[in-house]
Amino acid sequence: MALGKGIYIVTGIMASGKSTIGQMLAEQFEKGVHVHGDIFRKMIATGSIDMTPDYSKKAVEQLTLRYNMAAKVADMYYTAGFSVVVQDTYLGKEVHSFLQAFESKPVYFITLNPNVKAVAEREKKRNKTGYTTWEFEPLYEVLINENPRIGLWIDSSDMTPEETLSEIIKRAESEARILE
């Protein structure tokens, strides 16, 4: 089954495979774009406020700004004829406001949900460190307990990136489409 043109959102906790799968998914389209939502956080030269377990109102404001920028960029690419994969950590009640920021449709929502043990193993193998202010378990608990049960959820704990991509291609149209 082929993927249809749209905006595909890939989320999950750090080290769940978002960047890898986001790039692989974007490469499936004749005209595909991979938007790394975290790039908008990295653009802040001074005054950045990270989301921490005891986050502040200002941290949420910066997170919302980052989410809105990612949605606007995705909409612009989509309007120009591209299929777009937007990838970042979208968690908790902020997911709904993020989804409302999209003007283009259809939107597909894909949650990568490997177990904590798999995330810990993947974190060890990465060339970057994601877990500086968060521990694996509390972030995983936010995903499991606070994220809306929408779209396609994939437990990729025992899957290769290629197997995960295959599952997305097979199931996205019927399970991941959330906005039309």
Backbone as a ProteinNet text record, in pm:
[ID]
protein_1_A
[PRIMARY]
MALGKGIYIVTGIMASGKSTIGQMLAEQFEKGVHVHGDIFRKMIATGSIDMTPDYSKKAVEQLTLRYNMAAKVADMYYTAGFSVVVQDTYLGKEVHSFLQAFESKPVYFITLNPNVKAVAEREKKRNKTGYTTWEFEPLYEVLINENPRIGLWIDSSDMTPEETLSEIIKRAESEARILE
[TERTIARY]
84.7	0	88.8	56.4	132.7	74.2	158.6	115.1	56.4	-50.5	-110.4	-44	-60.9	-6.4	-73.5	6.3	-47.2	62.2	21.2	115.4	115.1	231.4	249.6	327.1	267.8	332.5	384.3	513.2	574.4	617.8	564	597.6	637.5	683.7	728.7	826.9	869.9	966.3	1104.9	1200	1336.1	1390.1	1462.5	1525.1	1423.2	1303.8	1204.1	1217.6	1299.4	1321.4	1259.4	1215.9	1145.3	1226.8	1351.6	1434.5	1459.7	1494.1	1520.8	1397.2	1286.6	1162.8	1111.4	1122.3	1078.8	1150.3	1281.4	1358.2	1320.3	1313.1	1277.6	1138.6	1045.8	909.4	906.1	975.8	979.3	1037.4	1130.7	1194.1	1102.5	986.2	892.4	812.4	816.4	735.4	819.7	754.2	823.2	873.9	791	830.1	802.5	906.4	889.7	981.4	931	1005.5	1001.8	1113.6	1122.1	1148	1049.1	1061	1093.4	1212.1	1252.4	1200.5	1093.9	1033.9	1129.2	1221.4	1315.9	1411.8	1423.2	1513.1	1472.9	1344.5	1298.3	1341.2	1355.7	1411.5	1559.3	1628.2	1772.5	1807.9	1714	1740.1	1749.8	1696.7	1700.6	1844.6	1906.1	2045.3	2059.9	1971.5	1972.5	1828.7	1808.4	1675.2	1590.5	1649.8	1574.6	1537.6	1414.5	1368	1322.2	1395	1362.9	1244.8	1174	1068.4	1136.9	1107.3	1161.3	1042.8	1066.8	954.3	877.1	945	877.6	871.3	825	825.7	747.2	782.9	718.5	621.7	543.9	452.5	531.2	645.5	730	782.7	813.1	858.5	747.3	625	510.4	487.5	504.8	489.2	591.4	716.6	817.8	788.1	738.9	702.4	589.7	489.2	377.6	425.8	517	575.1	644.5	724.5	794.6	695	590.7	489.5	420.1	383.8	316	405.1	533.1	626	637.6	646.5	655.1	530.2	413.5	288.1	283.1	325.4	324.2	418.7	538.1	634.7	578.5	520	460.4	350.4	263.4	156.3	212.7	318.2	378	434.6	506.5	559.5	446.3	343.9	230.1	161.1	137.6	74.5	158	290	380.5	390.1	313.7	307.6	386.1	436.4	513.7	428.6	464.8	418.4	518.3	468.1	552.3	547.3	664.3	675.4	728.3	649.6	687.9	719	835.8	878.1	929	877.1	920.6	854.1	881.3	817.8	692.6	577.2	448.4	380.1	370.6	320.2	210.3	123.9	23.5	-81.5	-134.5	-246	-205	-75.8	-28.8	-51.2	-73.8	-96.1	-217.3	-324.6	-447	-426.3	-360.1	-337.4	-242.3	-145.8	-55.4	-134.3	-221	-298.3	-390.9	-441.4	-529	-453.8	-321.7	-241.6	-229.1	-267.4	-254.7	-373.9	-345.2	-450.9	-471.6	-364.8	-371.2	-423	-486.4	-538.4	-509.4	-494.3	-511.1	-385.6	-409.3	-302.7	-307.7	-191.2	-174.8	-91.7	-130.7	-60.5	-8.2	124.1	189.6	271.5	244.3	316.8	404.5	534.4	628.7	635.6	608.2	590.3	671.7	805.5	884.1	885.3	906	907.5	1032.9	1034.3	1142.2	1276.3	1278.3	1403.2	1461.8	1378	1424.2	1474.6	1405.9	1448.2	1584.6	1604.4	1733.6	1846	1821.1	1921.6	1951.1	1848.6	1867.3	1942.8	1913.2	1981.1	2132.2	2170.4	2313.3	2384.8	2314.4	2374.9	2372.6	2302	2289.5	2414.3	2436.5	2549	2509	2392.1	2347.5	2282.1	2274.3	2214.3	2085.8	1975.7	1846.9	1805	1850.7	1803.2	1898.9	1881.9	1961.9	1874.3	1753.3	1662.6	1547	1527.8	1420.9	1482.5	1412.7	1446.6	1354.2	1391.8	1312.2	1169.3	1156.4	1024.6	923.6	959.1	858.9	812.5	903.9	863.8	773.2	806.3	723.2	583.4	577.9	448.7	363.6	426.2	352	291.6	372.1	323	204.5	220.2	117.3	-9	8.2	-106.4	-170.7	-97.2	-151.1	-173.5	-107.6	-128.8	-264.9	-329.4	-458.1	-437.5	-530.4	-524	-582.4	-506.2	-549	-444.2	-484.8	-390.5	-334.9	-217	-150	-44.4	-56.3	43.2	119.6	252.3	335.3	433.3	424	524.3	639.7	740.9	854.6	970.8	943.7	1047.9	1138.2	1078.8	1154	1158.6	1138.8	1135.6	1257.9	1304.9	1407.9	1340.6	1418.8	1357	1281.7	1335.8	1269.5	1135.8	1130.5	1005.1	903.1	950.9	862.6	804.4	890.1	843.5	740.3	765.3	671.4	535.1	534.2	408	334.5	409.6	348.2	285.2	359.9	307.6	182.3	183.5	70.8	-52.5	-32	-143.4	-181.5	-98.6	-120.7	-256.2	-291.3	-415.3	-538	-540.7	-659	-656.4	-536	-530.1	-472.9	-392.4	-322	-393	-482.3	-547.4	-640.2	-614.3	-696.1	-768.3	-715.7	-780.2	-795.6	-918.2	-943.5	-1002.5
-118.2	0	124	220.8	345.1	447.9	537.4	645.1	758.2	817	930	1060.1	1162.6	1293.9	1344.8	1402.1	1455.1	1507.6	1540	1578.1	1464.8	1408.2	1294.9	1342.7	1328.8	1369.3	1243	1243.2	1130.1	1178.9	1115.9	1153.7	1031.4	1057	954.6	1021	948.5	1006.8	1006.3	1072.2	1076.9	934.6	910.7	781.9	675.1	717.6	620.1	592	670.5	647.5	752.3	864.3	966.3	1020.1	1055.6	1113.7	1012.8	892.9	787.9	757.8	733.7	699.7	819.9	940	1059.8	1075.6	1055.5	1067.2	956.2	834.5	722	740.4	790.4	811.5	921.9	1031.6	1141.4	1095.9	1003	952.7	861.7	827.1	741.6	817.7	949.5	1031.5	1084.4	1105.7	1166.4	1305.5	1379.4	1509.7	1505.7	1476.8	1462.8	1555.6	1605.9	1696.1	1639.3	1650.2	1607.9	1731.9	1772.9	1888.2	1837.7	1874.1	1842.6	1955.5	1931	2036.4	2094.8	2014	2058.7	2165.8	2178.4	2279.3	2419.4	2440.7	2573.4	2605.8	2505.1	2525.6	2558.1	2487.3	2506.6	2642.5	2705.5	2836.4	2948.1	2926.7	3030.3	3041.6	3157.1	3178.7	3205.5	3283.6	3311.2	3317.1	3276.8	3285.1	3160.7	3052.2	2928.4	2870.5	2822.5	2759.8	2618.3	2520	2381	2331.2	2235.9	2166.3	2068.3	2080.9	1992.2	1932.1	1831.5	1775.4	1879.2	1985	2090.7	2219	2207.8	2315.1	2438.3	2551.1	2678.2	2718.4	2822.2	2876.1	2926.4	2988.4	3038.6	2923.3	2809.9	2693.1	2643.5	2641.2	2599.1	2698.6	2826.7	2927.6	2905.1	2875.8	2849.4	2719.3	2619.6	2493.6	2515.7	2593.1	2623.9	2700.9	2793.6	2867.3	2770.7	2681	2578.8	2493	2447.1	2365	2442	2568.1	2649.1	2674.2	2697.1	2718.5	2592.2	2476.6	2350.2	2330.4	2360.1	2344.6	2440	2563.1	2661.6	2619.7	2575	2530.1	2410.3	2315.7	2198	2239.6	2330.9	2379.9	2444.7	2522.1	2590	2489.4	2390.4	2286.6	2208.4	2174.2	2098.6	2178.1	2306.2	2392.3	2401	2387.2	2391.4	2256.3	2156.6	2028.9	1914	1932.1	1826.3	1747.2	1621.4	1548.3	1580.4	1597.1	1647.5	1552.3	1524.6	1449.8	1547.6	1569.2	1656.6	1566.2	1584.9	1495.1	1573.7	1538.9	1601.1	1522.9	1564.5	1504.1	1585	1531.1	1595.8	1517.5	1578.9	1507.2	1583	1505.6	1559.4	1645.5	1737.3	1820.3	1915.8	1939.4	2028.9	1968.4	1838.6	1773	1833.9	1854.9	1907.4	2046.7	2135.1	2269.5	2264.4	2173.6	2155.7	2113.8	2017.5	1968.8	2076.2	2164.1	2271.9	2376.4	2376.3	2475.2	2442.7	2322.1	2283.9	2332.4	2397	2439	2334.4	2266.7	2167.8	2034.2	1961.3	1827.8	1737.3	1610.3	1532.5	1534.9	1508.9	1498.1	1357.7	1295.9	1161.3	1173.3	1102.6	1110.7	972.8	962.7	834.5	845.1	758.7	756.4	632.8	655.7	545.7	519.6	396.9	364.7	242.2	244.2	132.6	136	20.3	15.3	84.3	107.8	181.4	111.3	-19.7	-95.4	-70.3	-73.2	-48.7	94.3	189.1	329.7	346.1	282.9	291.9	235.5	124.1	64.5	154.9	213.1	304	429.8	480	599.9	576.2	458.5	424	427.5	394.7	383.1	514	615.1	740.3	825.6	912	1003.9	1136.7	1139	1256.4	1207.6	1295	1258.9	1336.6	1265.5	1331.2	1341.8	1248.5	1240.5	1309.8	1442.6	1520.8	1574.6	1618.4	1670.3	1574.6	1477.1	1378.6	1240.8	1154.5	1012.4	939.7	818.9	741.9	719.5	666	623.7	737.6	851.2	959.4	1012.7	1023.2	1071.6	969.9	842.9	736	739.1	765.2	772.3	887.8	1000.6	1112.1	1068.2	1002.6	955.1	860.4	762.1	658.8	713.9	798.4	842.1	972.9	1057.3	1189.2	1213.6	1136.5	1159.2	1107.7	1182	1133.5	1003.9	913.8	785.1	804	874.6	902.2	851.2	828.3	788.8	649.2	629	499.5	493.3	396.4	371.8	245.6	253.6	138.6	108.6	-12	-59.6	-114.5	-32.8	-69.6	-126.4	-174.1	-224.1	-327.2	-422.4	-532.2	-523.5	-402.2	-383.6	-305.5	-338	-257.2	-132.3	-31	85.5	46.5	-45.7	-89.4	-156.7	-236.6	-302.3	-199.2	-100.5	5.5	83.8	120.5	191.6	108.5	-19.5	-108.2	-108.3	-110.8	-106	25.1	133.8	264.1	267.1	221.8	221.8	135.7	22.5	-70.7	-16.9	55.5	90.3	239	325.4	469.9	516	473	521.7	485.8	365.7	322.4	361.5	381.6	405.4	540.4	604.2	725.6	854.6	849	972.7	1024.6	1149.2	1206.1	1333.6	1405.4	1528.7	1523.4	1546.2	1543.8	1674.9
0	0	0	-80.8	-88.1	7.2	49.4	136.7	53.1	102.4	33.7	74.3	-9.4	22.7	149.4	236.6	360.3	449.6	570.8	675.6	777.2	798.4	888.9	1011	1127.5	1251.4	1318.9	1354.3	1423.9	1561.5	1664.4	1800.8	1882	2000.8	2094.6	2189.2	2290.5	2383.1	2318.9	2383.3	2330.1	2315.4	2207.6	2174.5	2133.1	2094.2	2047.4	1897.9	1828.6	1686.1	1594.7	1650.1	1572.4	1455.2	1478.8	1371.5	1260.8	1298.9	1199.9	1117.5	1185	1115.2	1037	1091.9	1020.9	887.7	887.3	763.1	665.1	715.3	627.8	567.4	646.5	599.4	493.7	517.4	420.5	286.4	290.5	168.2	86.4	138.5	66.1	-39.5	-33.6	-122.8	-238.8	-352.1	-465.9	-428.5	-353.4	-300.1	-150.1	-71.6	72.4	149.7	260.8	348.8	490.4	560.8	700.8	785.6	863.3	951.9	1092	1139.9	1277.8	1366.5	1439.3	1521.2	1623.6	1671.6	1773.1	1720.1	1589.7	1532.4	1576.4	1598.8	1639.2	1782.4	1866.5	2001.5	1990.3	1903	1888.5	1828.3	1759.5	1699.5	1803.3	1920.9	2024.4	2074.8	2050.3	2088.8	2238.7	2294.3	2437.5	2486.7	2609.4	2668.9	2652.4	2605.1	2589.5	2726	2736.1	2859.3	2823.7	2872.4	2841.4	2923.5	2865.3	2938.2	3033	3159.2	3262.3	3338	3421.2	3496.8	3579.4	3623.3	3699.7	3616.7	3493.2	3395.1	3440.9	3380.7	3411.8	3300.3	3327.7	3227.1	3105.8	3128.6	3019.4	2934.6	2995.6	2919.2	2827.8	2877.1	2795.6	2681.8	2707.7	2602.5	2490.7	2527.4	2424.7	2350.8	2421.6	2358	2257.6	2294.8	2205.5	2083	2102.2	1990.4	1894.4	1948.7	1868.4	1791.3	1855.9	1790.4	1678.5	1705.9	1604.4	1483.7	1507.7	1397.1	1311.5	1374.8	1300.5	1215.1	1271	1196.1	1077.3	1096.5	986.9	874.5	911	809.5	734	807.1	742.7	646.2	688.8	601.4	475	489.6	374	274.3	322.5	233	167	245.7	192	80.3	104.2	4.2	-123.2	-108.6	-224.7	-295.6	-249.7	-320.3	-259.6	-139.3	-73.6	25.1	44.7	162	271.7	392.6	500.4	619.3	674	799.3	903.1	1008.2	1119	1237.1	1294.5	1401.3	1520.9	1638.6	1763.8	1876.8	1998.7	2115.3	2145.8	2107.5	2132.7	2242.7	2360.9	2477.5	2550.1	2614.6	2705.2	2639.5	2719.3	2673	2561.4	2544.8	2438.2	2299.8	2290.3	2161.2	2090.7	2162.7	2100.9	2041.9	2115.6	2061.2	1942.3	1945	1831.3	1707.8	1720.8	1606.4	1550.3	1635.6	1589.8	1507.5	1514.6	1441.6	1292.4	1251.8	1111.2	1031.2	918.6	827.1	718.2	678.2	569.8	621.1	533.1	563.7	444.4	460.8	582.6	670.3	799.4	898.3	956.3	961.5	1017.5	1144.4	1249.8	1378.7	1415.3	1429	1454.1	1581.7	1677.8	1803.6	1809	1819.4	1839.5	1989.5	2027.6	2168.1	2210.2	2191.8	2243	2395.4	2457.6	2603.6	2659.1	2790	2855.6	2837.3	2843.2	2825.9	2686.1	2584.1	2447.7	2432	2493	2486.3	2552.8	2667.8	2737.8	2651.8	2584.6	2496.4	2377.8	2319.5	2205.7	2247.3	2366.5	2415.8	2426.7	2469.7	2482.3	2347.5	2241.1	2107.8	2029.1	2079.1	2004.5	2018.8	1920.5	1927.4	1992.2	2054.6	2128.8	2256.8	2355.8	2483.8	2500.6	2510.3	2527.9	2673	2753.7	2890.6	2986.3	2996.3	3089.7	3203.1	3170.6	3273.9	3302.7	3218.8	3236.1	3254.9	3324.7	3332.8	3235.5	3195.3	3099.2	3147.8	3268.4	3317.2	3329.7	3392.2	3403.1	3267.5	3171.1	3039.1	2969.8	2985.5	2929.6	2992.8	3121.9	3191.4	3138.9	3106.9	3048	2914.7	2831	2701.3	2719.6	2804.3	2822.9	2889.7	2989.7	3069.9	3026	2953.8	2921.3	2772.6	2685.6	2543	2499.6	2409.6	2359	2280.2	2290.5	2219.1	2080.2	1998.8	1862.5	1766	1643.6	1540.1	1558.5	1503.9	1501.2	1610.6	1699.3	1804.1	1765.3	1767.2	1731.3	1843.3	1898.8	1994	1911.2	1893.1	1808.4	1889.7	2010.3	2099.9	2033.5	1964.1	1903.3	1752	1699.5	1555.1	1508.3	1388.9	1325.1	1268.8	1234.1	1169.2	1041.5	964.4	840.9	870.4	975.4	1013.7	1063.2	1137.1	1185.6	1068.7	973.7	854.1	778.6	764.2	695.4	764.1	896.9	972.6	948.1	945.1	921.2	782	682.8	545.5	536.3	602.7	597.8	670.9	781.2	868.2	870.8	812.7	827.6	774.5	655.3	594	677.7	733	807.3	954.7	1013.3	1157.1	1198.9	1113.8	1157.3	1118.5	1020.2	973.4	1082.6	1125.3	1232.3	1191.8	1093.4	1047.5	896	849.2	704.7	659.4
[MASK]
++++++++++++++++++++++++++++++++++++++++++++++++++++++++++++++++++++++++++++++++++++++++++++++++++++++++++++++++++++++++++++++++++++++++++++++++++++++++++++++++++++++++++++++++++++

